[in-house]
Amino acid sequence: MMAKLGLKNDAALSRALEVAPPVISKIRHGRLPVGATLLIRMHEVTDIAIRELKAIATPAAPEVAV
């Protein structure tokens, strides 16, 4: 998303999405899920489909050895 918007860091992304910088950090480190409101805001700012944004923002489930 940062590349699509031409942003250099999380602070710039937080300004573009109008969220506090710690929100971006927590999402990046997997401590906070991307909520519906933020998904909609991301769509409004980037024009990326919400389905695609969800795929990007949701970490893959870890593989379980059987």
Secondary structure, DSSP 4 states (H G I P E B T S, - for coil): -HHHHT--SHHHHHHHHT--HHHHHHHHTTSSPPPHHHHHHHHHHH---HHHHHHHHSPPPPP---
